[in-house]
């Protein structure tokens, strides 16, 4: 495979991941008014899904993003302000 082709595939892959990131961020911000300020105990307990050894090889960026959003987002403090000092 030529280097130009490899770069093109990589750019397309990252374009998809960045688009997903933007959509997830938009969903998070649009949903803030429907969330409690503090995370629920069950959302905090789900953070255990992020615990574990560091993988030997990189994982698919889209899969990592999905996991961080699905597990991590509900366990955050619902704030979009720049002056929150928690």
C-alpha positions in Angstrom: 0.0 0.0 0.0 1.3 3.4 -0.9 2.0 5.9 1.9 -0.5 8.4 0.4 -3.2 5.8 0.5 -2.3 4.9 4.1 -2.5 8.5 5.1 -5.9 8.9 3.4 -7.3 5.9 5.3 -6.0 7.3 8.5 -7.5 10.8 7.9 -10.9 9.2 7.0 -10.8 7.1 10.2 -10.0 10.2 12.3 -12.6 12.3 10.6 -15.2 9.8 11.7 -13.9 9.7 15.3 -13.8 13.5 15.5 -17.3 13.7 14.1 -18.5 11.3 16.7 -16.7 13.3 19.4 -18.4 16.5 18.3 -21.8 14.8 18.3 -21.2 13.3 21.8 -20.1 16.6 23.1 -23.2 18.3 21.7 -25.5 15.6 23.2 -23.8 16.1 26.6 -24.2 19.9 26.5 -27.8 19.7 25.3 -28.7 17.2 28.1 -27.2 19.1 31.0 -30.6 20.6 32.0 -32.0 17.1 32.4 -29.3 15.8 34.7 -28.7 16.1 38.3 -25.7 18.3 39.3 -23.8 15.4 41.0 -23.4 11.9 39.5 -25.6 9.1 41.0 -24.0 6.3 43.1 -24.7 3.8 40.3 -23.0 6.0 37.7 -19.9 6.2 40.0 -20.0 2.5 40.5 -19.9 1.9 36.7 -16.5 3.7 36.5 -15.1 0.3 37.5 -15.5 -0.6 33.8 -12.6 1.8 33.1 -10.3 0.0 35.6 -7.8 -2.5 34.4 -4.4 -2.9 33.0 -3.1 -0.8 30.2 -3.5 -2.7 27.0 -0.3 -3.9 25.2 -1.6 -2.6 21.9 -3.7 0.4 21.1 -7.5 0.0 20.9 -9.9 1.3 18.3 -10.4 5.0 18.9 -14.1 4.8 18.2 -14.5 2.0 20.8 -12.5 4.0 23.4 -14.6 7.1 22.8 -17.8 5.1 23.1 -16.8 3.6 26.4 -15.6 6.9 27.9 -18.9 8.5 26.9 -21.2 5.8 28.0 -19.4 5.1 31.3 -17.7 8.4 32.0 -20.2 11.0 31.0 -22.9 10.0 33.5 -20.3 10.1 36.3 -19.3 13.7 35.7 -20.5 16.8 37.4 -23.1 18.4 35.2 -21.5 21.8 34.5 -20.6 23.6 31.3 -19.4 26.8 33.0 -15.8 27.7 32.9 -15.6 28.7 36.6 -16.5 25.5 38.3 -13.9 24.6 40.9 -15.7 21.5 42.3 
